[in-house]
Amino acid sequence: MKAILRTVRDRVWRLPGAIGYLVVGGVTSVVALFAVIGLLIVAAFCLIGVGIPALPEAIRVVRPLVSFERRRAAKQLGEPIVEVYQPFTGGLWQRVATVFTDPANRRDFAWLVAQAVTGMFVAVFALAFPVSTLVQLATPAIWQHVPEGELTSFGFEVNSWPTALLSFLIAFPVGLLTLQIPVVARWQALLARALLGPGEGVVLADRVAALTATRGAALDAHGAELRRIERDLHDGAQARIAAVIMQLGLADQLREQDPEAAQGLVRKAQDTATAALAELRDVVRNVYPPVLSDRGLVSAISAIAARSPIPCVLDSSEVGRRPAAVEAAAYFVITEALTNATKHSGAEGISLVLGGPPELLRIEIRDDGVGGAVETYGGGLAGIRRRAEALDGSMVLTSPPGGPTVLRVELPCGS
């Protein structure tokens, strides 16, 4: 009984939205009917060659209607419906060929026909059933105030209490039909999704293309990282170690002739070796910060926030350990973002939020600076995007002139 009452309550709650959806569908049904007639006229003229140049343009004209219905159905179902069309490129005959070879065009036409045939009738019933239910319920209260012969109910005249009571009882089965309107609205949205959604394999192909692109970007980023490490080692630690070897060699030659000079060279070699060790530690830290494995992501980020020249407030409630690759990517994303904010934002404060469920790590970095941040090729923001997309994540940057600048990064943590 409770389940039935819950279902009725849910249907009543969704009834106004469902009626609105079907009524708008009735309007699009009329437009779809004219669109079908127009396309058939163009197709008829194509038989004599006159309508061939107009065919691609006719398809373009009906697409806004189809796109509108696609958005409506997606909102009704609570899930996106991807729009995938082959572009109209090349000469006339190539564009005409695209009209017939693109399966999305055939699916659009099928929806136009289905909507033109059914949409108006469904809209009429979506309005008629609720109104009829209310009229039947009100009949016992109004029949005496209506002139005789003017009030009828389902084919019989209401002119007495028995007929008024019968009209009242008819309201209940009509009301049950009214409660089915949300179901019909969902069916109509499902039909739109089935006809207007991408064809079989299109989403998978797009996904493969996206993964191929992100894999290429990840390989490029990995190659750039290797070149940076090689450059740091060659120009820094390797040069200093070579200097240590030379200084120790000279000190060995001067050890008997000039012990004081040899001792100075040894001390200088020691200082150079210390600097080389520090540079090696920096290189290792940039490859994978030891603090991540020792203390975890939150502690590592807390240390970064504490050292930030701009006051940084960290909110990292309930963020546990994540996979090493995700923690490393998050560490470098936050480090790069704080570095960019320090150099360019002119901000007085930064807020950093870490969160998300176990399968997803969300990062939000907000500063109150001048705004106007733009992602450029080879820049720090582009590097952040590459790191996120390499893990099948995403980056969204919002930075209007005058601020604030908000950077949101999501990193999946699944296997």
C-alpha positions in Angstrom: 0.0 0.0 0.0 2.8 2.4 0.9 4.5 1.7 -2.4 1.3 2.5 -4.3 0.8 5.7 -2.4 4.5 6.6 -3.0 4.0 6.0 -6.8 0.8 8.1 -6.9 2.5 10.9 -5.0 5.5 10.8 -7.4 3.2 10.9 -10.4 1.2 13.8 -9.1 4.5 15.7 -8.3 5.7 15.1 -11.9 2.4 15.7 -13.6 2.7 19.5 -14.3 6.2 19.1 -15.9 5.0 16.1 -17.9 1.9 18.0 -19.2 4.2 20.9 -20.1 6.6 18.6 -21.9 3.8 17.0 -23.9 2.1 20.3 -24.8 5.4 21.7 -26.1 5.7 18.4 -28.0 2.4 19.2 -29.6 3.8 22.5 -30.8 6.9 20.9 -32.2 4.7 18.3 -33.8 3.0 21.0 -35.9 6.4 22.4 -36.8 7.7 18.9 -37.6 4.7 18.3 -39.9 5.6 21.4 -41.9 9.2 20.3 -41.9 8.3 16.9 -43.3 6.1 18.5 -46.0 8.9 20.9 -46.9 11.5 18.2 -47.1 9.2 16.1 -49.3 8.6 19.0 -51.6 12.4 19.6 -51.9 12.9 15.8 -52.6 10.2 16.0 -55.3 12.0 18.9 -57.0 15.2 16.9 -56.7 13.7 14.4 -59.2 13.8 17.0 -61.9 17.1 18.4 -60.7 15.9 21.7 -59.4 15.9 20.9 -55.7 19.3 19.3 -55.5 21.2 22.5 -54.5 18.6 23.2 -51.8 18.7 19.7 -50.2 21.7 20.3 -47.8 20.2 23.7 -46.9 16.8 22.2 -46.2 18.5 19.7 -43.8 20.3 22.6 -42.0 17.0 24.4 -41.6 15.3 21.6 -39.7 18.3 20.9 -37.4 17.5 23.7 -34.9 14.1 22.0 -34.3 15.7 18.6 -33.9 18.4 20.1 -31.6 15.7 21.8 -29.5 13.9 18.4 -29.1 17.1 16.7 -28.3 17.8 19.2 -25.4 14.2 18.8 -24.2 14.4 15.0 -24.1 17.8 15.1 -22.4 16.4 17.4 -19.7 13.3 15.1 -19.3 15.4 12.0 -18.9 18.2 13.7 -16.9 20.9 12.5 -19.1 22.7 14.1 -22.1 21.9 13.1 -25.7 25.0 13.5 -27.9 24.6 15.4 -31.2 26.8 13.9 -33.9 26.6 15.1 -37.5 29.0 14.7 -40.4 30.0 18.2 -41.6 28.7 19.6 -44.9 32.1 20.2 -46.7 33.3 20.2 -50.2 31.4 20.8 -53.4 27.7 20.5 -54.1 27.7 16.8 -54.9 29.8 16.0 -51.8 27.3 17.9 -49.6 24.4 16.1 -51.2 26.1 12.8 -50.7 26.5 13.7 -47.0 22.7 14.2 -46.8 22.2 10.5 -47.6 25.3 8.9 -46.1 25.1 10.5 -42.7 22.9 8.2 -40.5 22.0 11.1 -38.2 20.1 12.8 -41.1 18.0 9.6 -41.6 17.3 9.4 -37.8 16.3 13.1 -37.7 13.8 12.5 -40.5 12.4 9.4 -38.8 11.8 11.5 -35.6 10.2 14.3 -37.7 7.7 11.8 -39.1 7.0 10.2 -35.7 6.6 13.5 -34.0 4.4 14.9 -36.7 2.1 11.8 -36.5 1.8 11.4 -32.7 2.9 14.6 -31.0 -0.3 16.6 -31.5 -2.7 13.8 -30.4 -0.6 13.1 -27.3 -0.6 16.8 -26.4 -4.4 17.0 -26.8 -4.9 14.0 -24.4 -2.3 15.4 -22.0 -4.6 18.5 -21.7 -7.9 16.8 -21.9 -7.5 14.2 -19.2 -6.6 16.6 -16.3 -9.3 19.0 -17.3 -11.9 16.2 -17.6 -10.9 14.9 -14.2 -11.4 18.2 -12.6 -14.8 18.8 -14.4 -16.1 15.3 -13.4 -15.1 15.9 -9.7 -16.8 19.3 -9.7 -20.0 18.2 -11.5 -22.0 17.4 -8.3 -21.4 21.0 -7.1 -22.2 22.8 -10.3 -24.8 20.8 -12.2 -27.7 22.6 -10.5 -26.3 26.0 -11.6 -25.9 25.1 -15.2 -28.9 25.6 -17.6 -30.7 22.3 -18.3 -29.3 20.5 -21.3 -25.9 22.2 -21.4 -23.9 19.9 -19.1 -23.1 16.5 -20.5 -20.6 13.9 -19.3 -19.3 11.2 -21.6 -22.4 11.2 -23.8 -25.1 11.5 -21.1 -26.8 14.6 -19.8 -26.3 15.5 -16.2 -29.7 16.7 -15.0 -30.2 14.8 -11.7 -28.3 13.7 -8.6 -27.9 10.1 -9.9 -26.3 11.3 -13.1 -24.2 13.8 -11.2 -23.0 11.0 -8.9 -22.2 8.8 -12.0 -20.2 11.7 -13.5 -18.3 12.0 -10.2 -17.4 8.3 -10.2 -16.2 8.6 -13.8 -13.6 11.0 -12.5 -11.6 8.2 -10.8 -10.8 6.1 -13.9 -10.1 9.3 -15.8 -7.8 10.4 -13.0 -5.9 7.1 -13.2 -5.4 7.8 -16.9 -4.2 11.3 -16.0 -1.6 9.8 -13.7 -0.1 8.0 -16.7 0.8 11.2 -18.3 4.3 11.3 -16.8 4.8 7.8 -18.1 3.8 8.9 -21.6 6.1 11.9 -21.4 9.0 9.6 -20.5 8.1 7.3 -23.5 8.1 10.3 -25.8 11.5 11.4 -24.5 12.8 7.8 -24.8 11.6 7.7 -28.4 13.4 11.0 -29.1 16.6 9.6 -27.5 16.3 6.5 -29.5 15.9 8.4 -32.8 18.0 11.5 -32.2 20.8 9.9 -30.2 24.1 8.9 -31.9 24.1 5.7 -33.9 25.6 2.4 -32.7 29.4 2.7 -32.4 29.5 6.5 -32.8 30.0 7.2 -29.1 32.6 4.5 -28.8 34.4 5.9 -31.8 34.4 9.3 -30.3 35.6 7.9 -27.0 38.4 6.1 -28.8 39.4 9.3 -30.6 39.4 11.2 -27.3 41.5 8.6 -25.6 43.9 8.5 -28.5 44.3 12.3 -28.3 44.8 12.3 -24.5 47.3 9.4 -24.9 49.2 11.4 -27.4 49.2 14.4 -25.1 50.3 12.3 -22.2 53.2 10.9 -24.3 54.2 14.4 -25.3 54.1 15.5 -21.7 56.1 12.5 -20.7 58.7 13.3 -23.4 58.9 16.9 -22.3 59.3 15.8 -18.7 62.2 13.5 -19.7 63.9 16.3 -21.7 63.5 18.6 -18.7 65.1 16.1 -16.3 67.9 15.5 -18.8 68.5 19.2 -19.1 68.5 19.7 -15.4 70.9 16.9 -14.8 73.2 18.0 -17.7 73.3 21.7 -16.9 73.1 21.4 -13.2 74.2 18.4 -11.2 76.4 16.8 -13.9 78.3 20.1 -14.5 78.9 20.5 -10.7 80.1 16.9 -10.3 82.5 17.4 -13.2 83.7 20.5 -11.4 84.2 18.5 -8.2 86.3 16.0 -10.1 88.5 18.7 -11.6 88.9 20.5 -8.3 89.9 17.3 -6.5 92.3 16.5 -9.3 94.0 19.9 -9.0 94.0 19.5 -5.2 95.8 16.2 -5.6 98.4 17.8 -7.8 99.0 20.7 -5.4 98.9 18.6 -2.3 102.7 18.4 -1.9 103.7 21.7 -3.6 101.0 24.0 -2.0 99.1 22.3 0.7 97.0 25.4 1.6 95.9 25.9 -2.0 95.1 22.1 -2.2 93.1 22.4 1.0 91.1 25.4 -0.4 90.3 23.4 -3.6 89.1 20.5 -1.4 86.8 22.8 0.5 85.6 24.3 -2.8 85.0 20.8 -4.1 83.0 20.0 -1.0 80.8 23.1 -1.5 80.3 22.2 -5.1 79.4 18.6 -4.2 76.9 19.9 -1.6 75.3 22.1 -4.3 75.2 19.2 -6.7 73.4 17.0 -4.1 70.9 19.8 -3.5 70.2 20.0 -7.3 69.8 16.2 -7.5 67.3 16.3 -4.6 65.4 19.0 -6.5 65.3 16.8 -9.6 64.2 13.8 -7.7 61.5 15.8 -5.9 60.2 17.0 -9.2 60.0 13.4 -10.5 58.0 12.2 -7.5 58.0 14.2 -4.3 59.1 11.9 -1.4 56.7 13.7 0.9 53.8 12.1 -1.1 54.9 8.6 -0.2 56.0 9.5 3.3 53.1 11.8 4.5 50.4 11.6 1.8 48.8 14.2 -0.5 47.1 16.3 2.2 50.3 16.8 4.2 52.2 17.6 1.0 49.7 20.2 -0.1 49.5 21.7 3.4 53.3 22.3 3.2 52.9 23.9 -0.3 50.1 26.1 1.0 52.1 27.2 4.0 55.0 28.2 1.8 52.8 30.1 -0.7 53.8 33.9 -0.9 50.0 34.6 -1.2 48.0 33.5 1.9 46.4 30.2 1.0 43.5 28.6 2.9 43.3 24.8 2.4 40.1 22.8 2.8 40.9 19.1 2.5 38.3 17.4 4.8 37.9 13.7 4.4 40.5 13.2 1.7 42.2 9.9 2.2 45.1 8.3 0.3 44.6 8.0 -3.5 46.6 6.1 -6.1 50.2 7.3 -6.5 49.7 8.5 -10.0 46.7 10.6 -9.0 48.5 12.0 -6.0 51.5 12.9 -8.1 49.3 14.6 -10.7 47.3 16.5 -8.1 50.6 17.7 -6.4 51.9 19.1 -9.7 48.6 20.6 -10.7 48.4 22.5 -7.4 52.0 23.5 -7.5 51.7 24.8 -11.0 48.4 26.6 -10.2 49.9 28.3 -7.1 53.0 29.3 -9.1 50.8 30.9 -11.8 48.7 32.7 -9.3 51.8 34.1 -7.5 53.4 35.3 -10.8 50.3 36.7 -12.6 47.2 37.1 -10.5 48.1 39.9 -8.1 45.7 38.2 -5.6 45.6 38.8 -1.9 44.2 35.4 -1.1 43.8 31.9 -2.5 41.4 29.2 -1.4 42.3 25.6 -2.2 39.7 22.8 -1.9 40.4 19.1 -2.1 37.5 16.6 -2.0 35.4 14.1 -3.9 34.3 10.5 -3.4 36.9 7.7 -3.3 36.6 7.2 -7.1 37.2 10.9 -8.0 39.5 13.6 -6.7 38.2 17.1 -7.1 40.5 20.1 -6.9 39.3 23.8 -6.9 41.8 26.7 -6.7 40.3 30.1 -6.5 42.1 33.5 -6.2 40.8 37.0 -5.9 43.2 38.5 -8.4 42.8 40.5 -11.6 41.5 37.5 -13.7 42.0 37.3 -17.4 44.0 34.0 -17.2 44.2 32.4 -20.7 45.4 28.9 -21.5 48.2 29.1 -24.1 50.1 26.3 -25.9 53.1 25.3 -23.9 52.0 27.3 -20.8 51.4 26.2 -17.3 47.6 25.8 -17.7 48.1 23.7 -20.8 50.4 21.5 -18.8 47.8 21.1 -16.1 45.2 20.1 -18.7 47.6 17.5 -20.1 48.2 16.0 -16.7 44.5 15.8 -16.0 43.6 14.4 -19.4 46.4 11.8 -19.2 44.4 10.3 -16.3 41.1 10.6 -18.2 40.3 13.7 -16.1 39.2 17.2 -16.9 40.1 20.8 -16.3 37.8 23.8 -16.3 39.1 27.4 -16.1 37.0 30.4 -15.3 38.8 33.7 -15.2 36.8 36.8 -16.3 38.5 40.2 -16.4 38.6 41.5 -12.8 38.5 38.1 -11.3 38.0 35.8 -9.6 40.0 33.1 -11.3 38.7 29.6 -10.6 40.5 26.4 -11.7 38.6 23.1 -11.3 40.3 19.8 -12.0 38.8 16.3 -11.6 41.0 13.2 -11.5 39.4 9.8 -11.7 40.9 7.4 -9.1 39.5 4.1 -10.5 41.7 1.3 -11.8 
